[in-house]
Amino acid sequence: MFALLRAPRKAVTRPLPGRKSARGLAAGLFALALAACQPVSLGGGGQTIDTSKPVPVALLVPKSGGSGDAVVSASLENAARLAIADLAGTRIDLRVYDTAGNEAQTTAVTNQAIADGAKIILGPLYGGNANAAGIAAAQRNVNVMAFTNNASLAGGNVFVLGHTFDNTARRLASYAATQGKRKIVTVSAENAAGELGRAAIAQAASAAGASVVGNVSYSYSQQGVIQAVQEVRSTVSSTGADAIFMTSNTNAALPFFAQLLPESGVNPAVTQYIGLTRWDVPPQTLDLQGLEGGWFALPDPARSGEFSARYQAAYGSGPHPLAGLAYDGIAAIGALVQQGKSDALTASALTQGAGFQGVEGVFRFRPNGVVERGLAVATIRDKQVVVIDPAPRGFAGIGF
């Protein structure tokens, strides 16, 4: 999980507005026969298009933003162009705009992109920027497929492509319940991401028939984590919890919990450790002994691995972890445009139930604009990632 909650803002209420060198590897998974595999009822807010001509798509990325933004921006653009090269018979006119990672420029370039003819917006990256783009685009009845993972920004003309806490929590809580782990203690930081994660786990547990029997929150400091460890031990003991569900990521408190919780007597062989974030990124996280046997969710490793190999072959280096979001956005657009209908980019087309096959597995947009992704459940064994419940290949019958 890569949190993109920088400059978060509460979503406003908006009315629903009216290198081809690698091409040879694109057979099968990347042939982009990705469109809905059931009839689509089109209509709703969004631009109409002429499918006999190249479809103008604007890509908004923070090229001149903060540290690392140029790298992720290049990777997102490369992935989008790789997806375009894979489209069979569908032409996309991709135009790239620099948000600089700030909201004022995002508003300006969104307006410019629409003035230049963009029929849909792909991006931007950060939450506040997605909010700004959505507001600007709503005035012109243009839909936005944002890379943010902040689900609170979805709705109206904004569709969230990023991996959300809600989606991950549902996958893991559902799997935990099938394994008899139904009494959960959540461990969350006293910040925006921690609160969003805690709420997502609580909702997911309830839907799965499990219960959150306690929540331990902590301030991110050495003393705060130490105090939280003691409280987790006490809460597990007093409630009979059989799982602890942690929201922290690998560059925050997770390594400390991985060491201190087992030392305090919270035995991971008895009380299941579960993580809301990716435990395989960076790879050295796998060396944390306390995470052995823990559960976390991740995209389909086979698909992700194939995408990484194709990206490497095309561009000479590996993709940024977020690059697949841009590929998936173009894949969805291309799949819908391939049907030859003028209202292919409207809200009801984007939210058709069968979903799309992306480079990280199956995904679809719900009517509220939030993405659902088919995730695998993995554990760590002998410092290696082992998938224990594969990612679904479609949405039929998997309970989403």
C-alpha positions as CSV (number, residue, x, y, z in Angstrom):
1,M,0.0,0.0,0.0
2,F,1.4,3.3,-1.0
3,A,-0.4,6.1,0.8
4,L,-1.1,9.1,-1.4
5,L,-2.9,11.1,1.2
6,R,-0.7,14.2,0.8
7,A,-2.6,17.4,1.3
8,P,-5.9,15.5,2.0
9,R,-9.1,17.5,1.7
10,K,-12.6,16.4,2.3
11,A,-14.4,15.7,-0.9
12,V,-16.9,18.4,-1.8
13,T,-20.4,17.5,-2.8
14,R,-20.6,17.8,-6.6
15,P,-23.6,17.0,-8.7
16,L,-23.1,14.2,-11.2
17,P,-22.1,16.2,-14.4
18,G,-23.9,15.9,-17.4
19,R,8.0,0.9,-27.6
20,K,6.6,-1.5,-29.6
21,S,9.7,-3.6,-29.2
22,A,7.9,-5.3,-26.3
23,R,4.7,-5.7,-28.3
24,G,5.5,-9.2,-29.1
25,L,5.1,-10.2,-25.5
26,A,1.6,-8.8,-25.3
27,A,-0.2,-12.0,-26.2
28,G,-2.8,-13.3,-23.8
29,L,-2.9,-11.2,-20.6
30,F,-1.9,-8.0,-22.4
31,A,-3.9,-8.4,-25.6
32,L,-6.3,-6.0,-23.9
33,A,-9.5,-7.8,-24.7
34,L,-10.2,-6.2,-21.4
35,A,-13.7,-4.9,-21.9
36,A,-16.7,-6.0,-19.9
37,C,-17.5,-9.6,-20.5
38,Q,-21.2,-8.9,-20.1
39,P,-23.4,-6.4,-21.9
40,V,-22.9,-2.8,-20.8
41,S,-25.6,-0.3,-20.2
42,L,-24.0,3.0,-21.1
43,G,-25.1,6.5,-20.2
44,G,-24.6,8.9,-17.3
45,G,-22.3,11.9,-16.7
46,G,-19.2,12.3,-18.9
47,Q,-18.2,13.3,-22.4
48,T,-19.4,11.6,-25.6
49,I,-16.8,10.6,-28.1
50,D,-16.3,9.8,-31.8
51,T,-14.8,6.3,-31.7
52,S,-13.7,6.5,-35.3
53,K,-11.1,9.1,-34.3
54,P,-8.3,9.1,-31.7
55,V,-9.8,9.7,-28.3
56,P,-8.1,12.6,-26.5
57,V,-7.0,11.6,-23.0
58,A,-5.2,13.9,-20.6
59,L,-2.6,12.5,-18.2
60,L,-2.0,14.7,-15.2
61,V,1.3,14.0,-13.3
62,P,3.5,16.0,-10.9
63,K,6.6,16.3,-13.1
64,S,8.0,19.3,-11.3
65,G,6.7,18.5,-7.9
66,G,8.6,17.4,-4.8
67,S,11.3,14.8,-4.3
68,G,10.7,11.7,-6.4
69,D,7.8,13.2,-8.3
70,A,9.7,13.3,-11.6
71,V,10.5,9.6,-11.3
72,V,7.0,8.5,-10.6
73,S,5.6,10.8,-13.2
74,A,7.9,9.3,-15.9
75,S,6.9,5.8,-14.9
76,L,3.2,6.6,-15.0
77,E,3.6,8.1,-18.5
78,N,5.7,5.2,-19.7
79,A,3.1,2.7,-18.4
80,A,0.3,4.6,-20.1
81,R,2.1,4.6,-23.4
82,L,2.8,0.9,-23.0
83,A,-0.9,0.3,-22.5
84,I,-1.7,2.4,-25.6
85,A,0.7,0.3,-27.7
86,D,-1.2,-2.8,-26.6
87,L,-4.6,-1.6,-27.7
88,A,-5.8,-3.4,-30.7
89,G,-7.5,-1.1,-33.2
90,T,-8.2,1.6,-30.6
91,R,-6.5,5.0,-30.9
92,I,-5.7,7.1,-27.9
93,D,-4.3,10.7,-28.2
94,L,-2.5,11.0,-24.9
95,R,-1.5,14.5,-23.8
96,V,0.6,15.0,-20.6
97,Y,0.2,17.9,-18.2
98,D,2.4,18.8,-15.2
99,T,0.4,19.5,-12.0
100,A,3.7,20.3,-10.1
101,G,2.0,18.5,-7.2
102,N,0.0,21.6,-6.2
103,E,-3.7,22.3,-6.4
104,A,-3.6,25.6,-8.1
105,Q,-1.6,24.3,-11.0
106,T,-3.8,21.2,-11.1
107,T,-6.8,23.3,-11.6
108,A,-5.1,25.3,-14.3
109,V,-3.9,22.3,-16.3
110,T,-7.2,20.5,-15.9
111,N,-8.9,23.5,-17.5
112,Q,-6.2,23.6,-20.2
113,A,-6.5,19.9,-20.9
114,I,-10.3,20.2,-21.4
115,A,-9.8,23.2,-23.6
116,D,-7.4,21.1,-25.6
117,G,-10.2,18.6,-26.2
118,A,-9.6,16.0,-23.4
119,K,-12.6,13.7,-23.1
120,I,-11.4,12.1,-19.8
121,I,-8.7,12.9,-17.3
122,L,-6.2,10.2,-16.1
123,G,-4.6,11.3,-12.8
124,P,-3.6,13.3,-10.9
125,L,-1.6,11.6,-8.2
126,Y,-2.2,13.2,-4.8
127,G,-5.5,13.5,-2.9
128,G,-5.7,17.3,-2.8
129,N,-4.9,17.5,-6.5
130,A,-7.5,14.9,-7.4
131,N,-10.0,17.0,-5.5
132,A,-9.0,20.1,-7.5
133,A,-9.1,18.3,-10.8
134,G,-12.5,16.9,-10.0
135,I,-14.0,20.3,-9.2
136,A,-12.6,21.8,-12.4
137,A,-13.6,19.0,-14.6
138,A,-17.1,18.8,-13.2
139,Q,-17.8,22.2,-14.6
140,R,-17.2,20.7,-18.1
141,N,-18.9,17.3,-17.6
142,V,-15.5,15.4,-17.8
143,N,-14.8,12.4,-15.7
144,V,-11.5,12.0,-13.7
145,M,-9.8,8.7,-13.0
146,A,-7.4,9.7,-10.2
147,F,-4.4,7.7,-9.0
148,T,-5.0,8.6,-5.3
149,N,-6.0,5.9,-2.8
150,N,-8.1,8.4,-0.8
151,A,-11.6,6.9,-1.2
152,S,-13.2,9.9,0.4
153,L,-12.5,11.9,-2.7
154,A,-14.5,9.6,-5.0
155,G,-18.0,10.4,-6.2
156,G,-19.7,12.5,-8.9
157,N,-17.2,12.7,-11.7
158,V,-14.1,11.4,-9.7
159,F,-13.1,7.7,-9.8
160,V,-10.3,6.5,-7.6
161,L,-7.9,4.1,-9.2
162,G,-5.5,3.7,-6.2
163,H,-5.4,0.8,-3.8
164,T,-7.7,1.7,-1.0
165,F,-7.7,0.7,2.7
166,D,-11.4,-0.4,2.3
167,N,-10.6,-2.8,-0.5
168,T,-7.6,-4.3,1.3
169,A,-9.5,-4.6,4.6
170,R,-12.4,-6.3,3.0
171,R,-10.2,-8.9,1.3
172,L,-8.2,-9.7,4.5
173,A,-11.2,-9.6,6.9
174,S,-13.1,-12.0,4.7
175,Y,-10.2,-14.4,4.4
176,A,-9.6,-14.2,8.2
177,A,-13.2,-15.1,8.9
178,T,-12.9,-18.2,6.7
179,Q,-9.9,-19.2,8.7
180,G,-11.8,-18.8,12.0
181,K,-10.1,-15.5,13.0
182,R,-13.1,-13.5,14.0
183,K,-12.1,-11.5,17.1
184,I,-9.8,-8.7,16.0
185,V,-7.8,-6.0,17.8
186,T,-6.9,-3.1,15.5
187,V,-3.6,-1.2,16.0
188,S,-3.7,2.2,14.4
189,A,-1.7,5.4,14.4
190,E,-3.2,8.7,15.7
191,N,-3.1,10.3,12.3
192,A,-5.4,10.6,9.2
193,A,-4.1,7.4,7.6
194,G,-4.4,5.5,10.9
195,E,-8.0,6.6,11.4
196,L,-9.0,5.8,7.8
197,G,-7.4,2.4,8.2
198,R,-9.1,1.7,11.6
199,A,-12.5,2.6,10.1
200,A,-11.9,0.5,7.1
201,I,-11.1,-2.6,9.2
202,A,-14.1,-2.1,11.4
203,Q,-16.5,-1.9,8.5
204,A,-14.8,-4.9,6.7
205,A,-14.9,-7.0,9.9
206,S,-18.6,-6.4,10.3
207,A,-19.3,-7.3,6.7
208,A,-17.3,-10.5,7.1
209,G,-19.1,-11.6,10.3
210,A,-16.1,-10.8,12.5
211,S,-15.9,-8.4,15.4
212,V,-13.4,-5.7,16.4
213,V,-13.1,-6.4,20.1
214,G,-10.6,-3.6,20.8
215,N,-8.6,-0.8,19.2
216,V,-5.2,0.4,20.3
217,S,-4.1,3.8,19.0
218,Y,-0.6,5.2,19.3
219,S,1.4,8.4,18.7
220,Y,4.4,7.8,16.5
221,S,7.2,8.0,19.0
222,Q,9.4,5.5,20.7
223,Q,7.4,5.8,23.9
224,G,4.1,5.8,22.1
225,V,4.9,2.5,20.4
226,I,6.1,0.9,23.6
227,Q,3.0,1.9,25.4
228,A,0.9,0.6,22.5
229,V,2.6,-2.8,22.6
230,Q,1.7,-3.2,26.3
231,E,-1.8,-2.2,25.6
232,V,-2.1,-4.6,22.7
233,R,-0.9,-7.4,24.9
234,S,-3.4,-6.5,27.6
235,T,-6.3,-6.1,25.1
236,V,-5.6,-9.4,23.4
237,S,-5.5,-11.2,26.8
238,S,-8.7,-9.6,28.2
239,T,-10.8,-10.0,25.0
240,G,-9.6,-13.4,23.8
241,A,-8.7,-11.9,20.4
242,D,-7.4,-14.3,17.8
243,A,-6.0,-11.6,15.4
244,I,-4.4,-8.2,15.5
245,F,-4.8,-6.0,12.4
246,M,-2.2,-3.3,12.0
247,T,-2.5,-0.2,9.8
248,S,1.1,0.9,10.0
249,N,3.4,0.6,6.9
250,T,7.0,-0.5,6.6
251,N,8.5,3.0,6.8
252,A,6.7,3.8,10.0
253,A,6.0,1.8,13.1
254,L,5.6,-1.7,11.6
255,P,9.2,-2.8,12.1
256,F,9.0,-1.8,15.8
257,F,5.7,-3.7,16.3
258,A,7.2,-6.7,14.5
259,Q,10.0,-6.8,17.1
260,L,8.2,-5.7,20.2
261,L,4.9,-7.5,20.0
262,P,6.4,-11.1,20.0
263,E,8.8,-10.1,22.7
264,S,5.9,-8.8,24.9
265,G,4.2,-12.2,24.7
266,V,1.7,-11.7,21.8
267,N,2.6,-14.9,20.1
268,P,2.1,-14.7,16.3
269,A,1.6,-18.5,16.2
270,V,-1.5,-18.0,18.4
271,T,-2.7,-14.5,17.6
272,Q,-2.7,-14.0,13.8
273,Y,-0.8,-10.8,12.7
274,I,-2.6,-9.1,9.7
275,G,-1.3,-6.0,7.9
276,L,-3.3,-3.4,6.0
277,T,-0.2,-2.4,4.0
278,R,2.2,-4.3,1.8
279,W,4.7,-6.2,3.8
280,D,6.9,-7.1,0.9
281,V,7.9,-3.5,0.1
282,P,10.7,-2.7,0.5
283,P,12.1,-6.3,0.2
284,Q,14.1,-6.1,3.4
285,T,10.8,-6.0,5.4
286,L,10.7,-9.8,4.7
287,D,13.7,-10.1,7.1
288,L,11.6,-9.0,10.1
289,Q,11.2,-12.2,12.1
290,G,8.0,-11.0,13.9
291,L,6.2,-10.9,10.5
292,E,6.8,-14.5,9.7
293,G,3.4,-16.1,9.2
294,G,1.6,-12.8,9.0
295,W,-1.0,-12.1,6.4
296,F,-1.2,-9.2,4.0
297,A,-2.8,-8.5,0.6
298,L,-1.2,-7.7,-2.7
299,P,-2.0,-7.6,-6.4
300,D,-1.8,-10.8,-8.5
301,P,2.0,-11.5,-8.4
302,A,2.0,-13.3,-11.7
303,R,0.4,-10.4,-13.5
304,S,2.5,-7.8,-11.7
305,G,5.6,-9.7,-12.5
306,E,4.8,-10.0,-16.2
307,F,4.1,-6.3,-16.3
308,S,7.4,-5.5,-14.6
309,A,9.3,-7.6,-17.1
310,R,7.6,-6.0,-20.1
311,Y,8.2,-2.5,-18.7
312,Q,11.9,-3.4,-18.2
313,A,12.2,-4.6,-21.7
314,A,10.5,-1.5,-23.1
315,Y,12.3,1.1,-21.0
316,G,15.4,-0.4,-19.7
317,S,14.5,-0.2,-16.0
318,G,11.8,-1.4,-13.7
319,P,8.5,0.4,-13.2
320,H,7.6,2.5,-10.1
321,P,5.2,0.6,-7.9
322,L,2.4,2.9,-8.9
323,A,3.0,2.7,-12.7
324,G,0.4,-0.1,-13.1
325,L,-2.3,2.4,-12.1
326,A,-1.7,4.4,-15.3
327,Y,-1.7,1.2,-17.4
328,D,-5.0,0.1,-15.9
329,G,-6.6,3.5,-16.5
330,I,-5.7,3.3,-20.2
331,A,-6.7,-0.3,-20.3
332,A,-10.2,0.5,-19.0
333,I,-10.6,3.4,-21.4
334,G,-9.4,1.4,-24.4
335,A,-11.6,-1.6,-23.5
336,L,-14.7,0.6,-23.4
337,V,-13.8,2.6,-26.5
338,Q,-13.3,-0.7,-28.4
339,Q,-17.1,-1.2,-28.2
340,G,-17.6,1.6,-30.6
341,K,-20.2,3.5,-28.6
342,S,-20.2,7.3,-28.2
343,D,-21.0,7.2,-24.5
344,A,-18.1,4.8,-23.6
345,L,-16.6,7.2,-21.1
346,T,-19.6,8.0,-19.1
347,A,-20.1,7.2,-15.5
348,S,-22.3,4.2,-16.1
349,A,-19.9,2.7,-18.6
350,L,-17.0,3.1,-16.2
351,T,-19.0,1.4,-13.5
352,Q,-20.2,-1.6,-15.5
353,G,-20.1,-4.6,-13.2
354,A,-17.9,-7.1,-15.0
355,G,-14.8,-4.9,-14.6
356,F,-11.6,-5.0,-16.4
357,Q,-8.4,-7.0,-16.5
358,G,-5.4,-4.9,-15.6
359,V,-1.7,-5.5,-15.0
360,E,-2.4,-6.1,-11.3
361,G,-5.4,-8.2,-11.8
362,V,-9.2,-7.7,-12.2
363,F,-10.7,-4.4,-11.1
364,R,-13.9,-2.4,-11.4
365,F,-15.3,0.9,-10.3
366,R,-18.3,0.8,-7.9
367,P,-21.2,3.3,-8.3
368,N,-19.6,5.5,-5.6
369,G,-16.5,5.9,-7.7
370,V,-14.2,3.7,-5.6
371,V,-12.2,1.0,-7.3
372,E,-12.5,-2.7,-6.2
373,R,-9.5,-4.9,-7.0
374,G,-9.1,-8.6,-6.9
375,L,-6.2,-9.1,-4.5
376,A,-4.2,-12.2,-3.4
377,V,-3.6,-13.0,0.3
378,A,0.0,-13.7,1.1
379,T,2.1,-14.7,4.0
380,I,5.9,-14.7,4.8
381,R,7.6,-18.0,5.1
382,D,11.4,-18.2,5.5
383,K,11.7,-14.6,4.4
384,Q,9.8,-15.3,1.2
385,V,6.4,-14.1,0.0
386,V,4.0,-17.1,-0.4
387,V,0.5,-16.6,-1.8
388,I,-2.0,-18.6,0.4
389,D,-5.2,-17.4,-1.3
390,P,-4.9,-16.5,-5.0
391,A,-6.4,-13.3,-6.5
392,P,-9.7,-13.9,-8.2
393,R,-9.7,-13.6,-12.0
394,G,-13.2,-12.2,-12.2
395,F,-15.9,-10.7,-10.0
396,A,-18.7,-13.2,-10.5
397,G,-19.4,-15.0,-7.2
398,I,-16.5,-13.6,-5.1
399,G,-18.7,-11.6,-2.8
400,F,-17.7,-8.1,-3.7
